Amino acid sequence: MTDLPAPIDAVLFDRDGTLVVDEPYNGDPARVVPMPTAHAAVELLRRSGLPLGVVSNQSGIGRGIVTREQVDAVNARLDELLGPFDVWCICPHAPEAGCDCRKPAPGLVLEAAGRLGVEPGHCVVIGDIGADVGAAEAAGAMSILVPTAVTLPEEVDAAPRRALDLLAAAELVLTAVVAGHDARGGR
């Protein structure tokens, strides 16, 4: 595990498999179930004053499986359960669209950083698969992988930083934030 370099000015989460139990192409807010420790992790980071965002591939829109309105309703339910996020950035495209926003491309991370008014290199992306790590790297951001049963072994091996769960990832971020405050004499 490599420590996060400071400064850290924002945290961006993947949605499915990271903040919520993955329900493929979920368009039903009633099926939104936060991952274990998600509430505690988000609250811990929110209390630190860091802006929080979500960057999420939602190819079900481009595939015609769910509508943007359904995805927005699921996101609104997550906001209700975990408190509002400062920014939501969604890629609605199918994989074959070749867009710049579908992770592992950097578009969602760059968009979120821009909307939050922070440098991409001062963002940490927390996700459960290699595409999340890849998007962070492509945007010049930092990453923390929180592996699940669907995370490939090679994705785990390649990740520069890993955490056992979201709360451990949040604690890793806060350790770096505190170190950055100490190094800079506070903000």
C-alpha positions as CSV (number, residue, x, y, z in Angstrom):
1,M,0.0,0.0,0.0
2,T,1.4,3.4,-1.0
3,D,0.4,6.5,0.9
4,L,-1.6,9.2,-0.8
5,P,0.4,12.3,-1.5
6,A,-1.1,15.5,-0.3
7,P,-2.9,17.8,-1.0
8,I,-6.3,16.2,-1.4
9,D,-9.1,18.6,-2.2
10,A,-11.9,16.2,-3.3
11,V,-13.0,12.6,-3.2
12,L,-14.8,11.0,-6.1
13,F,-16.6,7.6,-5.7
14,D,-17.7,5.1,-8.2
15,R,-21.3,4.2,-7.6
16,D,-22.1,0.5,-8.4
17,G,-20.1,-2.0,-6.4
18,T,-18.4,0.9,-4.4
19,L,-21.1,3.0,-2.8
20,V,-24.0,0.6,-3.4
21,V,-24.4,-3.1,-3.9
22,D,-24.2,-3.6,-7.6
23,E,-27.6,-4.3,-9.2
24,P,-26.8,-4.4,-12.9
25,Y,-28.6,-1.7,-14.9
26,N,-30.6,-0.7,-11.8
27,G,-33.4,1.8,-12.6
28,D,-35.4,1.2,-9.3
29,P,-34.6,3.4,-6.3
30,A,-36.2,0.8,-4.0
31,R,-33.3,-1.6,-4.9
32,V,-30.6,0.8,-3.8
33,V,-28.6,-0.8,-0.9
34,P,-25.5,1.0,0.4
35,M,-22.3,-1.1,0.7
36,P,-21.2,-2.0,4.2
37,T,-19.4,0.9,5.8
38,A,-20.5,3.3,3.0
39,H,-22.5,5.5,5.4
40,A,-19.7,5.7,7.9
41,A,-17.1,6.4,5.2
42,V,-19.1,9.2,3.5
43,E,-19.9,10.8,6.9
44,L,-16.2,10.7,8.0
45,L,-15.1,12.4,4.7
46,R,-18.0,14.9,4.8
47,R,-17.1,16.0,8.3
48,S,-13.6,16.7,7.1
49,G,-15.0,19.3,4.8
50,L,-13.8,17.6,1.6
51,P,-16.2,17.9,-1.4
52,L,-17.6,14.5,-2.5
53,G,-18.6,13.4,-5.9
54,V,-19.7,10.4,-7.8
55,V,-18.3,9.3,-11.2
56,S,-20.3,6.5,-12.7
57,N,-20.5,4.6,-16.0
58,Q,-24.2,4.0,-16.8
59,S,-24.1,2.2,-20.1
60,G,-27.7,0.9,-19.5
61,I,-28.8,4.3,-20.8
62,G,-26.9,3.9,-24.1
63,R,-28.0,0.3,-24.4
64,G,-31.7,1.3,-23.9
65,I,-32.1,-0.8,-20.8
66,V,-32.8,2.1,-18.4
67,T,-33.6,5.8,-19.0
68,R,-31.6,8.8,-17.7
69,E,-34.6,9.6,-15.5
70,Q,-34.4,6.1,-13.9
71,V,-30.7,6.5,-13.3
72,D,-31.3,10.0,-11.8
73,A,-34.0,8.5,-9.5
74,V,-31.5,5.9,-8.3
75,N,-28.9,8.6,-7.7
76,A,-31.4,10.7,-5.8
77,R,-32.2,7.7,-3.6
78,L,-28.4,7.4,-2.9
79,D,-28.3,11.1,-2.0
80,E,-31.2,10.4,0.5
81,L,-29.4,7.5,2.1
82,L,-25.9,8.8,2.3
83,G,-26.5,12.6,2.3
84,P,-26.2,14.7,-0.8
85,F,-23.0,14.5,-3.0
86,D,-21.6,17.7,-4.3
87,V,-21.4,16.5,-7.9
88,W,-22.7,13.6,-10.0
89,C,-21.0,12.9,-13.3
90,I,-22.5,10.1,-15.4
91,C,-21.4,8.5,-18.6
92,P,-24.6,7.4,-20.4
93,H,-22.8,5.8,-23.4
94,A,-22.5,2.2,-24.4
95,P,-19.0,0.8,-24.5
96,E,-18.8,0.8,-28.2
97,A,-19.6,4.6,-28.4
98,G,-15.9,5.4,-28.0
99,C,-16.6,8.4,-25.8
100,D,-14.0,10.2,-23.6
101,C,-16.1,9.9,-20.5
102,R,-16.5,6.2,-20.1
103,K,-14.1,4.9,-17.4
104,P,-11.2,4.1,-17.8
105,A,-11.1,7.3,-20.0
106,P,-10.5,10.4,-17.9
107,G,-13.6,12.4,-18.8
108,L,-15.8,11.8,-15.7
109,V,-12.9,12.6,-13.3
110,L,-11.9,15.7,-15.3
111,E,-15.6,16.9,-15.4
112,A,-16.1,16.3,-11.6
113,A,-12.8,18.1,-10.7
114,G,-13.8,21.0,-13.0
115,R,-17.3,21.3,-11.5
116,L,-15.8,21.2,-8.0
117,G,-13.2,23.8,-8.9
118,V,-10.2,21.6,-7.9
119,E,-7.2,20.3,-9.8
120,P,-7.7,16.7,-11.0
121,G,-4.3,15.8,-9.4
122,H,-5.8,16.8,-6.0
123,C,-8.7,14.3,-6.3
124,V,-8.9,10.7,-5.0
125,V,-11.1,8.3,-6.9
126,I,-12.4,5.4,-4.9
127,G,-13.7,2.4,-6.9
128,D,-14.0,-1.3,-7.1
129,I,-12.5,-2.2,-10.5
130,G,-9.6,-1.4,-12.7
131,A,-11.6,1.0,-14.8
132,D,-12.0,3.3,-11.8
133,V,-8.2,3.2,-11.2
134,G,-7.5,3.7,-14.9
135,A,-9.8,6.7,-15.1
136,A,-8.0,8.3,-12.1
137,E,-4.6,7.6,-13.6
138,A,-5.6,9.0,-17.0
139,A,-6.9,12.2,-15.4
140,G,-3.8,12.6,-13.2
141,A,-5.8,11.8,-10.0
142,M,-5.0,9.4,-7.2
143,S,-6.9,6.2,-6.6
144,I,-7.9,3.7,-4.0
145,L,-9.2,0.3,-5.0
146,V,-11.8,-1.4,-2.7
147,P,-11.9,-4.9,-4.2
148,T,-15.1,-6.9,-4.3
149,A,-16.0,-10.4,-5.6
150,V,-16.0,-9.0,-9.1
151,T,-12.6,-7.3,-9.0
152,L,-10.1,-9.2,-11.1
153,P,-6.9,-10.4,-9.4
154,E,-4.8,-8.6,-11.9
155,E,-6.7,-5.3,-11.1
156,V,-5.9,-5.8,-7.4
157,D,-2.3,-6.5,-8.2
158,A,-2.0,-3.4,-10.4
159,A,-3.7,-1.0,-8.1
160,P,-1.3,1.5,-6.5
161,R,-3.5,1.6,-3.3
162,R,-6.0,-0.8,-1.9
163,A,-8.4,-0.7,1.1
164,L,-10.4,-3.5,2.6
165,D,-13.6,-1.5,2.6
166,L,-14.9,2.1,2.1
167,L,-14.2,3.1,5.7
168,A,-10.6,2.0,5.5
169,A,-10.3,4.0,2.2
170,A,-11.8,7.1,3.9
171,E,-9.3,6.7,6.8
172,L,-6.5,6.5,4.3
173,V,-7.7,9.7,2.7
174,L,-8.0,11.5,6.0
175,T,-4.5,10.4,7.1
176,A,-3.1,12.1,3.9
177,V,-5.3,15.2,4.5
178,V,-4.0,15.5,8.1
179,A,-0.4,15.0,6.8
180,G,-1.0,17.7,4.2
181,H,-2.4,20.1,6.8
182,D,0.6,19.6,9.0
183,A,3.1,20.0,6.1
184,R,1.4,23.2,5.0
185,G,0.7,24.6,8.4
186,G,-3.0,24.1,8.1
187,R,-5.3,25.4,5.4
